[in-house]
């Protein structure tokens, strides 16, 4: 709730003392509500910002600018007409998120510049952000943007580089899937092929602190990549995909639009607008990163007035397991009997959806289902069983016939689409994602953006978009032999999940130790233990969470299936219990009166102690899944047990190599 009016003005006066008056020529200061984070803005020959957290330097002076097609540079020799401080302490409801309420508490400084533009800075207790804005009439063309992140030392960083290129001639067309490469900042620029990184990027500061670079509210503008600084302070600076002016067919089954030519500018847009937020999340302990709301807070509010029709949930998925069901009297594959079987499995386990992945329709015409699939009959069968159906769609195919496809399938009873192979975040693709989301909402359709860059606030603006890929998910286990998946899994909650939900698609029941793992396309396995897979349903954020394996094996592993099916996909509260980037993480999430706890481990066995003080008063029962004593030899080995716990307990747990721990905790009867 908003502060009382008198308290608001007291805060405003305090802030004005810090930010409203220039402290030296062209110098402005803004502090976080707790006073620990401070932004210093210099409006000299160039516009710069610098950031400190208590005694720890976060950013050295770093230049900010927008260069227009006219040659004018917004941020060069700026003339500040006014500096307006604001203090905000409010909260807002989040019906489809990891918590039901988000606190939005910050101090803000808006610098209005000569030339009908300005810049807004915000200081939160857990990070800082800025954005340009323009108040000009008519169109505006942005030729370049200067977004610089200079650091005071040659700090180590974890960086996801662009590697899986859809077009070897265009580094801006990518699957946005990569492990994290540990490098010093000075080592980034000399690289050749891998000089382009995508967000978020995590930098280690002094005093055990870290800073993550993120962005939010990226609308009608390209997303930001990062490049290494050359011949300057150690750090990174923004890189942006120029606007595509010529496209050609190519990529997956020749169904993608690759870029043949790009313009000498980033965006053609309106002159009266705000630009994307550039932000730093700052932590004093790693676990803080695993429960952060910065991107969500900075995003534009929901444009869906009534979101009650949006139904998150879990999905029985066909593609990862290659439709490999057995012990049936029909030929498994992309056909009506197979999908009826998936519907039966979903209904029996109270899963909300099944998905029909590629192959259900003609490849070149999304309006024509495959003759082997009686879609109308399946939709009727699903409705009878209480199971919704989602359809896979290639981005190009659905974009070409969006209005007709949405209308046709929504009328038939389809609940939503998994849209794949967007693989770009230039201005045209960003605009397409907003259009896809808006028109899907008009038809009461939910979306899962696969083959997609990381989320950047769209999930708040259009909450019918439940998932985003932008992650090297479990599907890669089908073909990649050398990835260190447990290390990656224990990095994601601190880095990628800062941006928002992931379409990671966990749930493998064939689990392997490090030495036993091998990629098998048609019968894939996972790295790490069974409990590692179970814990991902608590730790990984995905309002639309897949069950990647096939119904036959889930039925053989009903204990594991029962646990997965019981875990919600959105929550009332999230508590980060413990963690270190790339080593382990433990989270607790609450839904109603029940808590769900998950812990993931890398390949090093370890003992942890979980503080259960997040529980309320009284006694609780916990259904626990822990690594078996032989999980280091057989990764499927686990132990299920029911124990009694309370908020006073400090619970010791053991995590095996690539291990995990998962529990459902509810009030004792």
C-alpha positions in Angstrom: 0.0 0.0 0.0 1.1 3.6 -0.6 2.6 5.4 2.4 0.5 8.0 4.2 0.7 11.4 2.4 2.7 13.0 5.3 5.3 10.2 5.2 5.5 10.4 1.4 6.4 14.1 1.6 9.0 13.5 4.3 10.7 10.9 2.1 10.5 13.3 -0.8 12.2 16.1 1.1 15.0 13.7 2.3 15.5 12.5 -1.3 15.5 16.1 -2.6 18.4 16.8 -0.3 20.3 14.0 -1.9 19.3 14.2 -5.5 17.5 17.4 -6.3 20.5 19.8 -5.8 23.6 19.6 -7.9 26.6 18.6 -5.8 29.3 20.2 -7.9 28.8 21.3 -11.5 26.5 18.8 -13.3 26.7 16.2 -10.5 23.6 14.5 -9.1 23.3 11.8 -6.4 20.5 9.2 -5.8 20.4 6.7 -2.9 18.4 3.6 -2.4 15.8 3.5 0.3 18.2 1.7 2.7 20.9 4.2 1.8 23.4 1.4 0.8 23.3 1.8 -3.0 24.2 5.2 -4.5 24.1 6.4 -8.1 26.3 9.4 -9.1 25.3 11.1 -12.4 27.7 13.4 -14.1 26.2 15.7 -16.8 29.5 16.9 -18.3 30.7 16.7 -21.9 29.2 13.2 -21.8 26.4 11.8 -19.6 27.7 9.2 -17.2 26.5 7.2 -14.2 28.5 5.4 -11.5 27.3 3.1 -8.7 28.5 2.1 -5.3 27.1 -0.3 -2.7 28.4 1.0 0.7 32.2 0.9 0.3 32.1 -1.4 -2.7 32.4 0.2 -6.2 29.9 -1.4 -8.5 30.2 0.7 -11.7 32.9 3.2 -12.6 31.7 6.2 -14.5 29.9 4.8 -17.6 28.6 6.7 -20.6 25.0 6.7 -21.6 23.7 8.1 -25.0 21.3 7.7 -27.9 22.5 8.7 -31.3 19.7 9.7 -33.7 19.8 9.4 -37.5 20.2 13.2 -37.7 23.5 12.9 -36.0 22.2 14.4 -32.8 23.4 12.6 -29.7 21.1 12.6 -26.7 23.5 12.6 -23.7 26.3 14.6 -25.3 27.0 17.9 -23.5 23.5 17.6 -21.8 21.9 20.7 -20.4 19.7 19.8 -17.4 16.6 21.9 -17.2 15.3 20.3 -14.0 16.0 17.4 -11.7 12.9 15.9 -10.2 13.2 13.5 -7.2 10.5 11.0 -6.3 10.0 8.4 -3.6 7.7 5.4 -4.2 6.8 2.6 -1.8 4.0 0.5 -3.1 3.1 -3.1 -4.0 1.1 -4.8 -6.7 -0.7 -8.1 -7.2 1.0 -10.7 -9.4 -1.5 -13.5 -10.2 0.9 -15.5 -12.4 4.2 -15.3 -10.8 6.5 -16.8 -8.1 4.8 -14.7 -5.4 1.3 -13.1 -5.1 2.6 -9.6 -4.3 5.7 -7.7 -5.4 7.0 -4.8 -3.3 8.0 -1.8 -5.5 10.1 0.5 -3.2 12.5 2.9 -4.8 13.9 6.4 -5.0 13.9 8.0 -8.4 15.6 11.0 -10.1 14.3 12.3 -13.4 16.6 14.6 -15.3 14.7 16.7 -17.9 17.2 17.9 -20.6 17.2 20.7 -23.1 16.2 19.2 -26.4 12.9 17.5 -25.4 14.4 14.4 -23.9 15.5 13.1 -20.5 16.7 10.2 -18.4 15.2 8.5 -15.3 17.3 6.8 -12.7 16.0 4.5 -10.0 17.7 3.1 -6.9 16.2 0.1 -5.2 17.7 -1.7 -2.2 18.6 -4.6 -4.6 19.7 -2.7 -7.7 19.7 0.3 -9.9 18.3 1.2 -13.3 18.0 4.0 -15.9 16.0 4.7 -19.0 16.0 7.4 -21.6 12.7 9.1 -22.7 11.8 11.5 -25.4 9.0 14.1 -25.6 9.4 14.9 -29.3 6.6 15.0 -31.9 6.5 12.7 -34.9 8.8 9.8 -35.7 12.3 9.3 -34.4 15.1 7.0 -35.8 17.7 5.7 -33.4 21.0 5.0 -35.2 23.0 3.8 -32.1 22.8 3.5 -28.4 25.7 3.8 -25.9 25.0 1.6 -22.9 28.3 1.1 -21.0 29.1 -0.9 -17.9 32.6 0.0 -16.7 34.0 -1.7 -13.7 36.8 -0.6 -11.4 38.6 -3.9 -11.5 39.2 -6.7 -14.0 36.4 -8.7 -12.4 35.4 -12.3 -13.2 32.1 -12.8 -15.0 29.8 -15.6 -16.1 28.8 -14.9 -19.7 26.4 -16.7 -22.1 27.9 -16.2 -25.5 26.1 -16.3 -28.8 27.1 -19.7 -30.2 24.3 -21.6 -31.9 23.9 -19.3 -34.9 20.9 -19.9 -37.2 22.8 -18.0 -39.9 26.7 -18.0 -39.8 26.7 -14.6 -41.5 24.5 -12.9 -38.9 25.5 -13.0 -35.2 22.1 -11.5 -34.2 20.2 -14.6 -35.3 20.6 -17.2 -32.5 18.8 -19.8 -30.4 19.9 -17.9 -27.3 21.1 -21.1 -25.7 24.6 -21.2 -24.1 26.4 -22.4 -21.0 28.1 -19.8 -18.9 31.7 -19.1 -19.8 33.8 -17.9 -16.8 36.1 -15.0 -17.9 37.8 -11.9 -16.6 36.2 -8.8 -18.2 39.5 -8.1 -20.0 39.3 -11.5 -21.8 36.0 -10.8 -23.5 37.0 -8.2 -26.1 40.0 -10.2 -27.6 37.7 -13.1 -28.5 36.6 -13.3 -32.1 33.7 -15.5 -32.8 32.3 -15.3 -29.3 32.4 -11.6 -28.7 28.6 -11.2 -28.6 26.9 -12.1 -25.3 23.2 -12.1 -24.4 21.6 -11.2 -21.0 21.7 -11.7 -18.1 25.4 -11.5 -17.4 26.8 -11.9 -13.9 29.9 -10.0 -12.6 31.6 -10.7 -9.3 32.4 -7.6 -7.3 34.5 -7.3 -4.2 33.3 -8.1 -0.6 31.4 -11.2 -1.8 29.0 -9.1 -3.8 27.7 -9.6 -7.4 26.1 -7.5 -10.1 23.9 -8.8 -12.9 23.1 -6.8 -16.0 19.5 -7.1 -17.1 17.0 -5.1 -19.1 13.2 -4.6 -19.0 10.3 -3.1 -20.9 11.9 -3.7 -24.3 9.0 -2.7 -26.6 9.3 -1.3 -30.1 13.1 -1.5 -29.8 15.8 -4.2 -30.1 17.1 -6.2 -27.2 20.6 -5.6 -25.8 23.6 -7.8 -26.4 26.9 -7.2 -24.7 30.4 -6.8 -26.0 33.8 -6.4 -24.3 35.4 -3.0 -23.9 38.4 -2.4 -26.1 41.2 -0.2 -24.8 39.1 1.3 -22.0 38.1 0.5 -18.5 37.4 -3.2 -17.9 33.8 -3.8 -18.6 31.1 -4.4 -21.2 29.0 -2.3 -23.5 25.7 -2.8 -25.3 25.4 -4.1 -28.8 22.1 -4.1 -30.8 20.8 -5.8 -33.8 20.2 -3.3 -36.6 16.7 -3.2 -38.2 16.2 -5.9 -40.8 15.4 -4.5 -44.3 15.6 -7.7 -46.4 14.7 -11.2 -45.3 14.8 -14.6 -47.0 13.5 -18.1 -46.3 15.9 -20.4 -44.5 16.7 -22.1 -41.3 14.7 -25.0 -39.8 12.9 -26.8 -42.7 13.3 -23.5 -44.7 10.5 -22.1 -42.5 12.4 -19.3 -40.8 13.0 -15.7 -42.0 16.7 -15.0 -42.0 18.0 -11.5 -42.5 19.8 -10.7 -45.8 20.3 -7.0 -45.1 20.1 -4.7 -42.1 19.6 -0.9 -42.0 22.2 1.6 -40.6 19.9 2.2 -37.6 18.4 0.2 -34.7 14.9 1.4 -34.6 12.3 3.6 -36.3 9.9 4.6 -33.6 7.8 7.4 -32.1 9.4 10.5 -30.8 7.2 10.6 -27.7 8.1 7.5 -25.7 10.2 5.8 -23.0 13.1 3.5 -24.0 14.0 0.2 -22.3 15.3 0.0 -18.8 19.0 -0.8 -18.4 19.5 -2.3 -14.9 21.9 -3.8 -12.5 20.8 -6.3 -9.8 23.2 -6.1 -6.9 23.5 -8.8 -4.3 25.5 -9.2 -1.0 24.8 -13.0 -0.9 24.3 -15.3 -3.9 20.9 -16.6 -2.6 19.4 -13.1 -3.0 19.8 -13.4 -6.8 17.5 -16.5 -6.7 14.5 -14.5 -5.6 14.7 -11.1 -7.3 11.9 -9.1 -9.0 13.8 -6.3 -10.8 12.8 -7.2 -14.4 9.2 -7.7 -13.3 9.1 -4.5 -11.3 10.4 -2.4 -14.2 8.1 -3.9 -16.8 5.0 -2.2 -18.1 1.8 -3.3 -16.1 -0.5 -5.8 -17.5 -2.6 -4.8 -20.5 -5.1 -7.6 -19.9 -7.9 -6.2 -17.8 -9.3 -9.6 -16.8 -6.7 -12.3 -16.6 -9.0 -14.9 -14.9 -9.1 -17.0 -18.0 -5.3 -17.5 -18.0 -4.6 -20.9 -16.6 -1.1 -21.9 -15.7 -0.3 -25.6 -15.1 1.6 -28.7 -16.2 1.8 -30.2 -19.6 2.3 -33.8 -20.9 4.8 -33.2 -23.7 5.5 -35.5 -26.7 8.6 -34.3 -28.6 11.4 -34.9 -26.1 10.4 -38.5 -25.5 9.9 -39.0 -29.3 6.3 -40.3 -28.7 7.8 -43.4 -27.2 4.9 -45.0 -25.4 4.7 -48.8 -25.2 2.5 -51.6 -24.0 -0.4 -50.3 -26.2 -2.2 -51.9 -29.1 -1.6 -49.1 -31.6 1.4 -47.7 -33.4 2.7 -44.8 -31.4 3.4 -41.6 -33.2 1.8 -38.3 -34.4 -1.7 -39.7 -34.6 -5.0 -39.6 -32.9 -4.7 -42.8 -30.7 -1.3 -41.6 -29.3 -2.7 -38.2 -28.3 -5.7 -39.8 -26.7 -3.2 -41.8 -24.6 -1.4 -38.6 -23.6 -4.8 -37.1 -22.6 -5.7 -40.1 -20.5 -2.3 -39.8 -18.8 -2.8 -36.1 -18.1 -6.3 -36.7 -16.8 -5.2 -39.5 -14.5 -2.5 -37.3 -13.0 -4.5 -34.1 -12.9 -2.3 -32.3 -15.4 -3.9 -29.3 -17.0 -2.7 -29.8 -20.6 -1.1 -31.8 -23.3 0.9 -30.3 -26.1 1.0 -31.5 -29.7 4.4 -30.6 -31.0 5.6 -30.4 -34.6 3.9 -32.6 -37.1 0.3 -32.1 -36.1 -0.3 -29.7 -39.0 0.9 -29.4 -42.6 4.4 -27.8 -42.5 3.5 -25.0 -44.9 0.0 -24.3 -43.7 -0.9 -24.1 -40.1 -4.6 -24.0 -40.9 -4.5 -27.6 -42.1 -4.1 -30.4 -39.5 -2.3 -33.5 -40.5 -4.7 -36.2 -41.9 -3.3 -38.6 -39.2 -4.6 -36.3 -36.5 -8.4 -35.8 -35.8 -8.0 -32.5 -34.0 -11.7 -31.9 -33.4 -12.1 -35.4 -31.9 -9.1 -34.9 -29.7 -10.3 -31.5 -28.5 -13.7 -33.0 -27.6 -12.0 -35.9 -25.8 -9.8 -33.5 -23.9 -12.7 -31.4 -22.9 -14.5 -34.6 -21.6 -11.4 -35.5 -19.6 -10.7 -31.9 -18.3 -7.5 -31.6 -20.3 -6.6 -28.7 -22.5 -4.7 -28.9 -25.8 -1.8 -26.7 -26.8 -0.4 -26.6 -30.4 3.1 -26.1 -31.6 3.6 -23.5 -34.3 6.6 -22.3 -36.2 6.9 -18.5 -35.8 6.9 -17.8 -39.5 3.9 -20.0 -40.2 1.7 -18.6 -37.5 2.8 -15.0 -38.2 1.7 -15.3 -41.8 -1.8 -16.4 -40.8 -2.0 -15.1 -37.3 -5.5 -13.7 -37.3 -7.0 -16.7 -39.0 -5.1 -19.3 -37.0 -5.9 -17.7 -33.7 -9.6 -17.4 -34.5 -10.0 -20.8 -36.0 -8.3 -22.8 -33.2 -9.7 -20.7 -30.4 -13.2 -21.4 -31.7 -12.4 -25.1 -31.8 -11.3 -25.1 -28.2 -7.5 -25.0 -28.4 -6.1 -23.3 -25.3 -2.9 -21.9 -26.7 0.2 -22.2 -28.8 3.9 -23.0 -28.3 5.5 -20.7 -30.8 9.0 -21.7 -31.9 12.0 -20.4 -33.9 11.7 -16.7 -33.3 15.5 -16.7 -32.9 15.9 -12.9 -33.1 15.4 -9.8 -30.9 15.8 -7.0 -33.4 13.0 -4.4 -33.4 10.9 -6.2 -35.9 10.9 -9.5 -33.9 10.3 -7.7 -30.6 7.3 -6.0 -32.2 6.1 -9.4 -33.5 6.3 -10.9 -30.0 4.1 -8.1 -28.6 1.6 -8.5 -31.5 1.5 -12.3 -31.0 0.8 -11.8 -27.3 -1.8 -9.1 -27.8 -3.8 -11.0 -30.4 -3.5 -14.2 -28.5 -5.0 -12.5 -25.5 -7.8 -11.1 -27.6 -8.7 -14.8 -28.4 -8.1 -16.0 -24.8 -5.0 -18.1 -25.9 -2.0 -18.7 -23.7 1.5 -18.7 -25.3 4.8 -20.5 -24.7 7.6 -18.8 -26.6 10.2 -21.4 -27.5 13.2 -20.7 -29.7 13.1 -17.2 -28.0 15.4 -14.8 -26.4 15.2 -14.3 -22.6 12.1 -12.6 -21.2 12.4 -8.8 -20.7 9.1 -7.8 -19.1 6.6 -9.0 -21.6 5.5 -11.6 -19.1 4.1 -8.9 -16.9 2.6 -6.8 -19.7 0.9 -9.8 -21.3 0.7 -12.5 -18.6 -0.9 -14.9 -21.1 2.8 -15.4 -22.3 3.7 -18.0 -19.6 7.1 -19.3 -20.7 10.2 -18.2 -22.6 13.1 -20.4 -23.7 16.3 -18.4 -23.9 17.9 -21.3 -22.0 19.9 -24.3 -22.9 17.2 -26.7 -21.7 16.9 -30.4 -21.1 16.2 -31.0 -24.8 20.0 -30.5 -25.4 20.6 -33.8 -23.6 19.3 -35.6 -26.7 22.4 -34.5 -28.7 25.0 -32.8 -26.6 27.5 -35.1 -24.8 29.9 -32.7 -23.1 27.7 -30.1 -21.4 28.1 -29.9 -17.6 24.3 -29.8 -16.9 24.3 -29.9 -13.1 26.7 -27.0 -13.0 24.4 -25.1 -15.5 21.3 -26.0 -13.5 22.8 -24.6 -10.3 23.7 -21.4 -12.2 20.4 -20.7 -13.8 18.5 -19.6 -10.7 21.1 -16.9 -10.0 21.4 -15.6 -13.6 18.9 -16.6 -16.3 15.9 -16.7 -13.9 16.6 -13.0 -13.0 15.0 -12.3 -16.4 11.9 -14.4 -15.8 10.4 -17.9 -16.4 12.1 -20.6 -18.5 10.9 -23.2 -20.9 13.5 -25.7 -19.6 11.3 -28.8 -19.9 12.5 -31.0 -17.0 11.2 -34.4 -15.8 13.5 -37.1 -17.2 13.0 -40.5 -15.6 16.1 -42.0 -17.2 18.8 -40.5 -15.0 22.6 -41.0 -15.3 25.8 -40.4 -13.5 28.5 -38.3 -15.1 30.3 -41.4 -16.5 27.2 -43.2 -17.6 25.5 -40.3 -19.4 25.4 -40.3 -23.2 23.0 -38.5 -25.7 20.3 -40.7 -27.2 17.9 -38.9 -29.5 15.0 -41.2 -29.3 15.3 -42.4 -25.7 17.1 -39.5 -23.9 18.4 -39.4 -20.4 19.4 -36.7 -18.0 22.6 -35.8 -16.2 22.3 -36.1 -12.4 19.9 -37.9 -10.1 16.2 -38.5 -10.0 15.8 -36.1 -7.1 17.7 -33.5 -9.1 14.9 -33.8 -11.7 12.2 -33.6 -9.1 13.7 -30.6 -7.4 13.7 -28.6 -10.7 9.9 -28.4 -10.5 10.3 -26.4 -7.3 13.4 -24.4 -8.2 12.8 -23.6 -11.9 10.2 -20.9 -12.7 7.8 -21.9 -15.4 4.0 -21.2 -15.1 3.6 -23.7 -17.9 5.8 -26.6 -16.8 6.4 -29.6 -19.1 6.7 -33.2 -18.2 9.3 -34.1 -20.8 9.2 -37.9 -20.5 6.7 -40.3 -21.8 3.5 -41.6 -20.1 4.7 -45.2 -20.1 7.7 -44.5 -18.0 5.9 -42.0 -15.7 3.4 -44.8 -15.0 6.3 -47.1 -14.0 7.6 -44.3 -11.7 4.3 -43.3 -10.1 5.9 -42.0 -6.8 8.0 -39.5 -8.8 5.0 -38.6 -11.0 2.8 -38.0 -8.0 5.3 -35.5 -6.6 5.7 -33.7 -9.9 1.9 -33.5 -10.4 1.4 -32.0 -6.9 3.8 -29.1 -7.4 2.0 -25.9 -8.5 3.6 -23.7 -11.2 2.8 -20.3 -9.6 3.1 -19.5 -5.9 2.1 -17.1 -3.2 5.5 -16.7 -1.7 9.2 -17.6 -2.5 12.0 -17.8 0.0 15.6 -18.3 -1.1 17.2 -20.6 1.5 20.8 -21.0 0.4 23.0 -21.2 -2.6 26.2 -20.5 -4.4 26.3 -19.8 -8.1 27.3 -23.0 -10.1 27.4 -25.1 -6.9 24.0 -25.5 -5.3 20.7 -23.7 -4.6 17.8 -24.3 -2.2 14.4 -22.5 -2.5 11.1 -22.8 -0.7 7.8 -21.8 -2.4 4.4 -21.5 -0.8 0.9 -22.1 -2.3 -1.9 -21.9 0.2 -1.0 -23.7 3.4 1.6 -25.9 1.7 5.3 -25.4 1.1 7.4 -26.9 -1.6 11.2 -27.1 -1.1 13.8 -27.9 -3.7 17.6 -28.2 -3.7 19.8 -28.7 -6.7 23.5 -29.7 -6.6 26.4 -29.7 -9.0 28.7 -32.8 -9.4 30.3 -32.3 -5.9 28.5 -34.2 -3.1 27.7 -31.9 -0.2 25.8 -31.6 3.1 23.5 -28.7 3.7 21.3 -27.5 6.5 17.9 -26.1 5.6 16.5 -23.5 8.0 12.7 -24.2 8.2 11.8 -20.9 9.9 9.7 -19.9 6.9 7.1 -22.4 8.2 4.2 -21.1 10.3 3.4 -22.2 13.9 2.6 -25.8 14.7 3.7 -29.2 13.3 4.0 -30.1 9.7 4.4 -33.3 7.7 7.0 -33.4 4.9 6.9 -35.8 2.0 10.6 -36.0 1.2 12.5 -37.3 -1.8 16.2 -37.6 -1.2 19.1 -39.1 -3.1 19.6 -42.8 -2.3 22.8 -44.0 -0.7 23.8 -45.5 -4.1 22.8 -42.5 -6.2 26.4 -41.9 -7.0 26.4 -45.3 -8.8 22.8 -45.4 -10.0 21.3 -42.0 -10.5 17.8 -43.3 -10.3 18.3 -44.3 -6.7 16.2 -42.3 -4.3 14.4 -42.6 -1.0 10.9 -41.3 -0.3 9.9 -40.8 3.3 7.4 -38.8 5.4 8.9 -36.9 8.4 7.6 -34.4 11.0 9.0 -30.9 11.0 8.4 -27.4 12.4 9.6 -23.9 12.0 12.2 -24.5 14.8 14.0 -27.2 12.8 17.4 -26.9 11.1 17.1 -29.9 8.7 20.3 -31.6 7.6 20.3 -32.9 4.0 22.8 -34.8 1.8 23.1 -34.1 -1.9 24.8 -36.7 -4.1 26.9 -36.0 -7.2 24.5 -34.1 -9.5 22.0 -34.6 -6.8 18.8 -33.0 -5.5 16.3 -32.9 -2.6 12.6 -32.2 -2.8 9.8 -32.0 -0.3 6.1 -31.1 0.0 5.4 -29.8 3.5 1.8 -29.4 4.8 0.2 -28.8 8.2 -0.1 -32.0 10.2 -3.6 -33.2 10.8 
